[in-house]
Amino acid sequence: MTRSLKICVLGAVTAPHVVARAEVFRRFGHDVSLVSPVPGSVDGMAVAAPARRDGPFERYARFADIIRLVASQRADIYHAHYAADPTTWAAWICRKRPLVVSVMGGDVLFEEQGTLGWLGRALTRSSLRAANLVTVKSALLAERVRAYGVAPQHVRVVIWGVDRRLFFPRPEDRSKTRRAWNVPDDAFLVFSPRALQPLYNQEILVEALARVPDAILAISTNRADAGYQRRIQQKAASLGLSGRVVLVPDIAFSDMAFAYSAADLVISIPSSDGFPQSVLEAAACGVPVVMSNLDRYRELLEHQASAYFTAISPPAVASALRTMMEHPDRRQAMAAAAMAIVAERCDFDEQAAMVEAEFQRLAGA
């Protein structure tokens, strides 16, 4: 028999996946609060965040505030999202137990993504080693955290997956979304949902589009790097593609299913990645995906069966787009296969229930 737990979630209240994972445990009947490094709110949930500060030492003062906030928490479980987060580091510093850390990908792929300085990397490794449980989304990430000194028995693969009550095909809203984006109903629309930052190679997408007539590329401006966004716009203009590259305003998490359903194809070609939620969300919405050719993706998806893998270069991406455009039956079969994989292996509630069972075990111990 499960008992109601007091769960303290650690992570940014502005991150949709952090909030979704906090709310699922509240829906399961637990008492959930959140400590966030940035201000924000969630209906019906207690959220603590450091005060805004100004001055040359703002970063250090804010971290001191975070440590005080985390130290004041009393819970049965401390659940940190993103290993390289100040709230996670604070939980280690304050010796909070039992500590569960859910790794996302970029938070531990230091060498691939060039993230963090030496201090941030040291704090992240120490926090991971101190955790009673570390959840990872792929075998590659499991290998990475074990290399940082996490005991193998403390590592679990948890994909987390997709809430299929929110992400499902919405063909009836396709035209409405396209009108909002000024995209014709009969155009072949490719949607890039990843953050508008150099890691995700949208500049290569624009160059590839120049080799693919008749397609339109919609790029989300989610977490946009202002300088990189200007480069994208300049690149599109220089190639005569301004009318075929649409920059889509940041989309609310609750509306992402409409965005996926408006597209004929979703594309995601980062140079480094854990396992992207956006790909699983697109698959749940019945939209085929073109992805960069990273081995870790093959743990779940198969080339030309449930996804299309491509090298990260304009000619290779253009070839992938043309292949998908010219073979609608293949697109449909791939989308159906990916949707079945999400239903079988990536159901959000089922994955959260696995974590809940671990919470009960740790709290009981």
N, C-alpha and C positions, 0 to 999 in steps of 0.2 A: 504494500500500500504506500502510495506517495504522500508526502506531507508538504504543506505550503512552506516555501522557503522565502527568506528575505534575500533578494539578489541586488547587489550593487553593480550596475553596469558602468564601465569606464570607456569613454570614447566620445567623439564629437557629435553633439546633438544635431549638427547641420548635415551629418552623413546619413542618407536615407537607409542604408543597410544596417547601421548601428541602431537606429530607431526601430526598424522592423524587427530586429533580433531582440531588442528589449521588449517590444510590445507582445511578441509571441509568447514570452514567458509570463507576462501579465495575463494574457488570454488563457494560459494553462492554469491560472489560479494562484500565481505567486505574487509577492509584494516586491515590486521592482522600482528602484530609483536609479538616477543617472548622474554621474559626475562628468562634466564636459570641459575640455580646455577652452571652449569658446561659448559665448552666451547663446541662449535659445530656449525653446519651450516645447513640450509635448503635452497635449491635452490629458489631464488626469494623472500625470506622472511628475514626481518631485525631481527637479533638475537643479543641480548646483554647478556654478561656474565661477571662475575668478573675476574679480572686478576689473574693469578696463583701467589701464594705467598708461601714463605718458612719461617720457623722459628717456635718457640714454640707457638706463638699466631696466627698462620695462620688461624685457624677456625674463630676466632673473627674478624680478618681483612677482611676475605672474606665475612662474614655476613654484615659487615659495607659497603663493596662495593655493595652488593646486595641491601641493603636499599637505597643507593644513586642511583642505577640504577632504582629501582622501583619508587622512589620519582620523578625522572626526566620524567617519562612517562606521557603522556596526552592521554586519550582514553575515548570513550563512555562507554566501558565495560572492566572490569578487570576479566579475567577468569582464575582461579587458578586450576591446576590439582594436586591432592594429597594434602590433608589438612595439613599433617605433613612435609611441604616443606619450606625451608627458604624463597623462593619467596612469598609463601602464608603469612607467618608470617610478611614479610616486607610490604605486601599490607595492613595488619591490622595496623601495626605500623604507616604507612604513611597515614592512613585513606582514602585509595582509594575506590571510590564508582562510580557506582554500582559494588559491588564485588560478583562474582559467584564462588563458590567452588564446584568442582566435586570430591566427595569422592570415593576412590577406594576400600577400605576394610581394609587393614593392617594399613592404616594411622589413623583409629579411633578404631581399635580393640586392644586397649592398653593391657588390661588384658589377652586376649587370646594369644597374640603374644609377650608380654613382651617388646614392643617397646618403645623407647624414655625414657628419664629421666623426673624428675618432671617438669623441665623448658620447655622441648619440648612439654609435654602434656598440660601444662598451655597455651603455645603459640598457640597450635592447637585448644584447646577449645575456646580461646578468638577469634581466627580468624573465627571459625565457627559461633560463636554467632554474630559476626559483619557482616556476609555475608548477602547480600540482597536475595540470593538464594543459597541453597545447593542441589545439585543433588546427589542421591544415587542409587545404583544398585539393592537394595533389600529392602523389608520391615524391615528386621532385622537391616540394616544399618540406615534406617529412624528412627527406635526406638532408636538406639544408639545415633545419633546426637541430637535427641530431649532430651535425658537424659542429654546431655552436655549443655542444655539450648537454643538450636536453636528453634525458634518459629515454631510451626507446619505449619503455612501458608507459611513459607519460604522453606519448604522441598518438593522436587519433586523426584519421582522415575523415573530415566532415565537409561535404561539398556545400552545405547550407541550401543551395538550390533556389527554387522560385516558388513564390506564392501563386499557385495557379488559379486562385479566386480573383487575382488582380491581373495576371498575365495570361491572356488567351486571345485567339484571333478575333479581331473586331472589323470585319470587312465592311460593315454598314457605316463605319466612321471614316473609311479611307478617303472619300471625296472631300469631306469636311476638313480633314487635316491638310490635304493637298491644297485646298483653296487658301487656307491660312498661310501656307508656305509659298503661294503663287506657283504651284506646280500643276501642269495639266493632268487630267485624269488618265490620258493615254500615254504619258511619258514613262520611260523605264527609269524608276527612281532608286538610287543607291543611297542608303542612309549610314552615316558614320556617327555612332552615338558616344564614342569615347571622349575623354577630356581633350579640349583643343590645346594641346601641348606637344612639343617636339617629339616626345617619347612615342606618340601614337601615329606619327608619320602622315598627317593629313596633306602635307606638301607633296608627297609622293602620289597620293590619291588624285590630286589636281593634275599633276603631270600625266598620270595614267589616263585620266579622263580625256585629255587632248588626243589620245589615240583611239578613243571609243566614241564614234559619232552617235548622236541621238539619245545618249544617257544624260541624266541630271544627277548631280551629287549634292545631297543635303548634309551639312556638317553641323553638329550640335556645338553651341558655344559654351557648353558646360565647363566650368572652371577654366575659362579661357585665359591663356597667356596673351596679354594685349599685344606685345611685340610680335609674337608668332601669328596671331590673328591678322595683323597688318601684312605680314609676309604672305599669308595665304591669299589675301585679297589682291595683293600686288601680283602674285604669281598667276592668279586667275585672269587678271586684266591683261597681263603681258602675253598670255596664250590665247586671248580672245574668248575666254570662257566665262566672263562675268555673268552672262545670262544663264549659264548652266551650273553654276556653283551657288548654292543657297546656304547662307549662314542662318541657322535656326536658333531663335532665342532659347535660353536655358529652359528645359522642360521639367516640370514637377514630376517627382517619382511616380505619383499616382496617375500621371497622364502618359507615361512612357509606352504603355501598351498601344495607345492610339498612334504614337509616332512609329513604332515598329510596324504596325498593321498598314500604315500608309505606304510602306516601302515594298519594292519588288525584291530587294536584296539588302542585307545589312553587311557592312564591312568593318573589320577590326584588325589592324596590322601593326600592333606595337612591336618594338624591338625586344622588349622584355615584358613578362607578364607572369602572374600566378595562374589563376583561371578566372576569366572575366565573367562577372554576373550578367553583363549586357548580352553576351552571346547566349547564355541560358535563357534569358528573358525573351530574346528574339525568337529562339527555337520554340519556346512555349507559345508564342504568338503565331507560329506557323510560317515564319519567314526564314528562308535559307541564308547561310552566312558564309562569307569569304573571310579567311583568317590567315594571319602570318604562320609560317611553317615552323612552329615551335613544337618540339617533341612532347612537352608536357600536355599539350592539347589532345594528343593521341591516346592518353589514358581514358578518355571518354568518347572522343569522336573519331571517325574514320574518313580519310580523304575520299571525296567523290561519292561517299555513301551517306554520310550525315553532315558533312561540311566540305568546303573546298579550301585546301591549303595552298598558299602562294609564297614565293620568295618576295622580299621587300625591295622591289625595284619597279620603276614605271612600266617597262615592257612586260614583266611577269604579272603585275597587277592588271594591266590592260588586257592581257591574254585571258586571265581568269574572268574578268568582267565580260569579255566577248563570249567566252564559252558559256557562261551562265545565261547571258541574254539570248543566245542562239538555241538553247536547249531547255525550253520551259518544262518539258516532262521531267528532265533531270532535276531541275530546281524543285519541282513539286515532290519528287521522291525523296530528295535530300531533306526537305523541310519536314516531311512526314516522319522520316527516320529519326531526325533530331528531336522532334516533339515527343516521340515514343520514349526516347532515352531520358528526357527530362521527366516524363510522367513516372517512369520506372525507378530512376536512380536519383532524381534531383528534386523531389517534392519537399517543399520548405517545412511543412509541419512534421513530416516523418524525420527529417534531418534534425530539426529542433528537438524532437522527442528523444533522439539518441543523446543529445547533449543534456537534456533534462535528466535522463537516467544517470549520466555521469555526475551531475550536480547532486542528485540524491545520494549516490555512493560516497562522494567526497564529504558532503555535509554529515552523513551518518558516521563516517570514519573520524 
